[in-house]
Amino acid sequence: MILSIESSCDDSSIALTSIADKKLIFHKKISQELEHSAYGGVVPELAARLHATALPKILEEIKEYLQDVKAVAVTNEPGLSVTLIEGVMMAKALCLSLNIPLIPINHLKGHIYSLFIEKDEEFPLSVLLVSGGHTQILYVKNYETINLLGNTKDDSFGESFDKLAKMLNLGYPGGPIVEKYAKNGNENRFNFTTPLQGSNEIAFSYSGLKNQVRLCIESFKNITEQDKCDICASFQKTASMHIISKLKKVFEKHHFENFAVVGGASANLYLRNKLNTLCKKFNINLLFAPLEFCSDNAAMIGRAGIKAYELNRFVDIDKIVINPKISKVRVF
């Protein structure tokens, strides 16, 4: 089996996946949300210290399986450098002690393979990746050939939710909190402008929308809970319609049989509903990863690791490279 490790941000996770039938043998994730909530966002150094404690605890639970592990797959890019190091160092130690190969996995590629946990892969495939750090449209030909069709110019879809939550003092993580508030709000109360509305460029931008919302919040002398709900609802509507409007341009230009949505922010049910309506209009088969595997997890890293194992994509433990940020997605 493949042992996989994920520590790119604030989730410590380890999984075991059977190579032969792709079955998930073990999966555990320890979230750091409570520890970071007091700061309104992830504190990298704190996250690294928590990984150093949590990862060994999880590993202790699977000691009996280590004799059956054929390789270790670990996230090495992109992410926070200090947290990536924690996972990579554990992976290197395991490979050295067990005398097995090391497989570096791109975190974004892991999100794509969250679609295929305990399943065979199905390519080619167009993908919308929406997370705390990325908003991208990708065309995936196979494991090794992924082309970028659209990217964010600044903030990501998920990041903008976190920043709104911080402006309203709602807590962390912002995505599910804003979505919860939005359910009780009037999405038509505030007419926020959809970003890049007049541009034919396939790109995303959330900095301007974030500024609109900030000015709106500052205009209140005494903001009420209902005001917050209405702001969240109006923001969620505009942020989602930004994605829908750009995807519509892509679908008018390219015909895709299958379209998938992955990443932590893909758990947003409002966005899912809008995407479902759009794909029905263009007669496109819409795919989602299971909700439990939308956010960062080692199961998706393990599933990608199986494919890398089959392709012999190993790296010497002294030559693995940690890439915290990837400003532009290349052909992976």
C-alpha positions in Angstrom: 0.0 0.0 0.0 0.9 3.7 -0.3 1.4 5.7 2.9 0.5 9.4 2.2 1.1 12.5 4.2 -0.6 16.0 3.8 0.6 19.0 5.7 0.5 21.9 3.2 -1.5 24.2 5.6 -3.4 23.6 8.8 -4.6 20.0 8.4 -2.4 17.1 9.6 -3.4 14.0 7.7 -2.1 10.5 7.0 -3.7 7.8 4.9 -3.0 4.3 3.7 -4.3 3.3 0.2 -4.2 -0.2 -1.4 -2.2 -0.2 -4.6 -4.0 -3.1 -6.2 -7.7 -2.0 -5.8 -7.3 1.7 -4.7 -9.2 1.0 -1.5 -8.7 3.4 1.4 -7.4 1.3 4.2 -6.9 4.1 6.8 -7.4 7.8 6.8 -7.2 10.4 9.6 -7.1 14.1 9.7 -6.5 16.4 12.7 -7.7 19.9 12.1 -6.1 23.0 13.6 -9.1 25.3 13.2 -9.7 25.8 16.9 -6.1 26.9 17.5 -6.0 29.3 14.6 -9.5 30.7 15.1 -8.3 33.2 17.8 -6.1 34.8 15.1 -8.7 34.9 12.3 -6.5 32.9 10.0 -3.6 30.4 9.8 -0.4 31.3 11.7 2.3 29.4 9.8 4.7 28.9 12.8 1.9 27.7 15.0 0.7 25.3 12.3 4.2 23.8 11.9 4.4 23.1 15.7 1.0 21.5 15.7 1.9 19.3 12.7 5.1 18.2 14.6 2.8 16.9 17.4 -0.2 15.6 15.4 1.5 13.7 12.6 3.5 11.3 14.9 0.3 10.7 16.8 -1.5 9.6 13.7 1.5 7.5 12.5 1.4 5.6 15.8 -2.0 4.3 14.9 -0.8 2.5 11.8 2.5 1.0 13.0 1.2 -2.5 12.3 0.8 -1.7 8.6 4.3 -0.3 8.0 5.7 -3.6 6.8 3.2 -3.5 3.9 4.0 0.0 2.7 5.7 0.1 -0.7 6.2 3.9 -1.0 5.5 7.1 0.8 3.7 9.9 -1.0 3.9 13.4 0.4 2.7 16.9 -0.5 5.8 19.0 -1.4 4.1 21.9 -3.3 2.4 24.4 -3.0 1.7 25.4 0.5 3.3 27.0 3.6 7.0 26.2 3.6 7.2 25.6 7.4 4.3 23.2 7.3 5.3 21.4 4.1 8.7 20.7 5.8 7.0 18.8 8.6 5.4 16.3 6.2 8.4 16.0 4.0 10.8 15.3 6.9 8.5 12.6 8.2 8.2 11.1 4.7 12.0 11.1 4.3 12.5 9.4 7.7 10.0 6.7 6.9 11.5 6.0 3.5 15.0 5.8 5.0 14.0 3.5 7.8 11.8 1.2 5.7 14.1 1.4 2.6 11.2 2.3 0.3 10.9 5.0 -2.4 9.6 8.6 -1.9 6.9 10.2 -4.1 6.5 14.0 -4.2 2.9 15.1 -4.9 1.7 18.4 -6.1 -1.2 19.4 -3.7 -3.3 20.7 -6.6 -2.9 17.4 -8.4 -4.0 15.8 -5.2 -7.3 17.8 -5.3 -7.9 16.5 -8.8 -7.5 12.9 -7.6 -9.9 13.5 -4.8 -12.5 12.7 -7.5 -11.1 9.2 -7.8 -10.7 8.0 -4.2 -11.4 4.3 -4.3 -12.2 4.6 -8.1 -10.4 4.4 -11.4 -9.4 7.7 -12.9 -11.3 9.1 -15.9 -9.5 11.5 -18.2 -9.6 13.8 -20.2 -11.5 16.1 -17.9 -11.9 19.9 -17.4 -11.7 21.0 -13.7 -12.6 24.0 -11.6 -10.3 24.1 -8.6 -11.6 26.5 -5.9 -9.8 26.6 -2.6 -8.3 28.9 0.0 -5.3 29.6 -2.2 -6.4 28.9 -5.8 -9.2 29.6 -8.3 -8.3 27.9 -11.6 -9.8 26.3 -14.6 -7.7 23.3 -15.8 -7.8 20.9 -18.6 -6.5 17.5 -17.5 -5.4 15.2 -20.2 -3.8 12.7 -17.9 -1.7 12.6 -14.6 1.2 14.3 -16.2 -0.4 16.8 -18.6 -2.5 19.5 -17.1 -3.1 22.8 -18.9 -4.2 26.0 -17.3 -7.2 27.7 -18.9 -7.9 30.4 -16.3 -6.4 31.6 -13.1 -7.0 34.2 -10.4 -5.1 37.6 -10.6 -5.1 38.1 -6.8 -7.3 36.6 -4.1 -8.9 33.2 -4.5 -12.6 32.3 -4.1 -12.0 30.6 -0.8 -9.6 33.3 0.5 -12.2 36.0 -0.2 -14.7 34.2 2.1 -12.1 34.0 4.9 -11.4 37.7 4.5 -15.1 38.7 4.6 -15.5 36.6 7.8 -12.6 38.4 9.4 -14.0 41.8 8.4 -17.3 40.9 10.1 -15.6 39.2 13.0 -17.4 36.0 12.3 -14.6 33.6 13.0 -12.4 31.1 11.2 -12.5 29.3 8.8 -14.6 31.8 6.9 -16.1 29.7 4.1 -18.6 27.6 6.1 -19.4 30.5 8.4 -20.2 33.0 5.6 -22.3 30.3 3.9 -24.2 29.7 7.1 -24.9 33.5 7.5 -25.9 33.8 3.9 -28.7 31.2 4.3 -30.5 33.7 6.5 -29.7 36.7 4.3 -31.2 38.6 1.4 -28.8 38.2 -1.5 -30.3 41.1 -3.5 -30.0 43.7 -0.8 -26.5 44.8 -1.8 -25.7 45.2 -5.5 -22.0 44.3 -5.5 -20.4 44.5 -8.9 -19.3 41.2 -10.5 -15.5 41.4 -11.1 -14.1 41.5 -14.7 -17.7 41.7 -16.0 -16.7 43.6 -19.1 -13.6 41.5 -19.9 -13.5 38.5 -22.2 -10.3 37.3 -20.4 -10.7 34.0 -18.7 -9.4 35.1 -15.3 -10.7 35.7 -11.8 -10.2 38.6 -9.4 -11.6 39.1 -5.9 -9.6 42.0 -4.5 -12.1 44.6 -6.0 -15.1 42.7 -4.6 -13.4 42.5 -1.2 -12.9 46.3 -1.2 -16.6 46.9 -2.2 -17.7 44.7 0.8 -15.2 46.5 3.1 -16.6 49.9 2.2 -20.2 48.6 2.7 -19.3 47.3 6.2 -17.7 50.6 7.1 -20.8 52.5 6.1 -22.7 51.0 9.1 -22.6 52.8 12.4 -24.2 49.9 14.2 -24.3 46.7 12.1 -26.9 44.1 13.0 -26.9 40.4 12.7 -29.4 40.7 9.8 -27.1 43.2 8.1 -24.3 40.6 8.3 -26.5 37.9 6.9 -27.5 40.1 4.0 -23.9 41.1 3.3 -22.8 37.5 3.3 -25.6 36.5 1.0 -25.0 39.3 -1.4 -21.3 38.6 -1.4 -21.7 34.9 -1.9 -24.1 35.6 -4.9 -21.6 37.9 -6.6 -18.5 35.8 -5.9 -20.2 32.7 -7.3 -21.7 34.5 -10.3 -18.1 35.7 -11.1 -17.1 32.1 -11.6 -20.3 31.2 -13.5 -19.9 34.1 -15.9 -16.3 33.0 -16.7 -17.2 29.4 -17.0 -20.0 30.3 -19.4 -17.4 31.9 -21.7 -15.2 28.8 -21.5 -18.2 26.4 -22.3 -19.2 28.6 -25.3 -15.7 28.2 -26.7 -14.8 24.6 -25.7 -17.0 21.5 -25.5 -16.4 19.3 -22.5 -18.1 16.0 -21.9 -17.1 16.0 -18.2 -16.5 18.9 -15.9 -15.4 18.5 -12.3 -15.2 20.8 -9.3 -12.6 20.2 -6.6 -10.9 22.0 -3.6 -12.1 23.0 -0.2 -14.3 25.8 -1.4 -16.2 23.4 -3.7 -18.1 22.3 -0.6 -20.1 25.6 -0.9 -23.6 24.4 -1.7 -24.7 27.7 -3.2 -21.9 27.5 -5.8 -22.6 23.8 -6.4 -26.2 24.6 -7.2 -25.3 27.4 -9.7 -22.7 25.1 -11.4 -25.3 22.3 -11.7 -27.7 24.7 -13.5 -24.9 25.9 -15.8 -23.7 22.4 -16.7 -27.3 21.2 -17.4 -27.6 24.2 -19.8 -24.5 23.1 -21.8 -25.3 19.3 -21.5 -22.1 18.7 -19.5 -21.7 15.9 -17.0 -20.8 17.6 -13.6 -18.6 15.7 -11.1 -17.9 16.5 -7.5 -15.5 15.0 -5.0 -17.2 13.7 -1.9 -17.7 16.4 0.7 -15.4 14.7 3.2 -12.5 14.9 0.7 -13.0 18.4 -0.6 -10.7 20.0 2.0 -7.1 19.1 2.4 -6.6 15.4 3.1 -4.0 12.6 2.8 -6.5 10.3 1.0 -6.3 12.4 -2.2 -2.5 12.5 -1.9 -2.5 8.8 -1.6 -4.8 8.3 -4.6 -2.5 10.5 -6.7 0.4 8.7 -5.2 -0.8 5.3 -6.6 -0.7 6.7 -10.2 2.8 8.2 -9.5 3.9 4.8 -8.2 2.7 3.1 -11.3 4.6 5.6 -13.4 7.8 5.2 -11.2 7.8 8.9 -10.4 10.1 8.5 -7.4 12.7 11.0 -6.1 15.8 10.6 -4.0 15.2 11.6 -0.4 18.1 14.1 -0.6 16.7 15.7 -3.8 13.0 16.4 -3.0 12.2 20.1 -3.5 9.7 22.1 -1.4 7.9 24.7 -3.5 5.8 26.9 -1.2 4.2 28.9 -3.9 3.5 28.4 -7.6 2.5 31.7 -9.1 1.5 30.2 -12.4 0.4 26.6 -13.0 2.7 25.0 -15.5 2.1 21.7 -17.2 2.7 19.7 -14.1 
